Amino acid sequence: MRSTDDQLREIMKRADQVKATKASKKAAVSYALSACACIALLVVTSLHIPGLSQGETAETQGHYGSLMLNTSFMSYVVIGTLAFLLGICLTLLCMHIVEQRKKERGR
């Protein structure tokens, strides 16, 4: 028969496992939601870009290599930043999923 101390240690160990599982699930959900939010912002912002180049002249038509010629270059910066954040969120989500699979295989 186990002593009270052994039983208490086992209870605390299981409680820590439950807390870790809940925290892990919460992190996965937050990574997924932030990735979805980044995708939504990226799509909405990129839908507005075709309307930004309406004021092109004959002088600037062939020189789109330089974003500074266009007065609305900030939207391209926003799209790039959102795409970068999306990449970060998806990378964190994938790393989390791989870590979870490794833990499940270890059990």
N, C-alpha and C positions, 0 to 999 in steps of 0.2 A: 504494500500500500504506500502511496506517495504521501509525503509530508505536505503540510499546508504551504510551506514556502515553495516547494516544487510545483504545486498546483497553481499558486499565484503567479509564478514565473511563466508557466505555460499559458495562462489567461492573458497576461500582459503581452506575451509574444504573439498570440493570435490577434489581440486588439491592434497591435502595431501593424500586422499584416493587413488587416481590414482597412486601417487608416491609409496605408500605402496604396492599396488597390483603389480606394476612393479618390485619392489625390492623383493617381495615374490616369484614371478615367476622366477626371475633371480637366487635367492638362490636355488630354487628347481632344476633348470636346472644344476647349478654347483654341487649340491649334487649328482644328477644322473650321471653326466659326471665323477665325481671323483670316484663314485662307479664302473662305467664301466671300467675306467682306472685301478682301483685296481684289478678287476676281470681279465682283460686282462693280467696284469703283473703277477698275481698269476698263471694263466694257462700257460703262456709262461715259467715262471721260473720252475714250477712244471714239465713241460715236459722235462726239462733238467736234472732233478734229477736222473732218472734211469741210465743215462750214467755216473754218477759220481762215482759209486761204482764198477768200473771195476777192480780196483787193489786190490781186497780182497784176503787175504791169508787164509790158513787153521787155523791159530792162531786167526784171527779176525772174522771168519765166525759166530761163535756163540755169539759174544759179541757186538751186535749192540745196546745194551742198552745205551752204552756210545758213544755219538757223537764225543767225542774227539779222539777216535781211528781212525776215518775216517778223512783224511786230508781235505775233502771238507765239513766240518760241517757248513761253513758259508752260504751255500745255504739254509740249513734248517732254519737258523736264518732269512734270507731274506724272505723266504716263511711265516714264523710265523709273521714277522712284516707286510708283505703285507696283510695277513689274518686279522690281528688286525686292520689295517687301513680300510680295506673293511668293517669290522664290525662297525667301527665308522661312516663311510660314510652312510651305510645303516640305522643305528640307527638315525642319524641326518635327513635323508630323511624321514623316517617313522614319526619322531616327527613333522617334518614340515607338512607332509600331514595331520596328526591328528589335528594340530593347524588350518590348512586351513579349514578343515571340520567343526570344532567347530565355526569358524568365519562365515562360510556360514549358519550354522544352526541358529546362533544368528541374522542374518539379516532377 
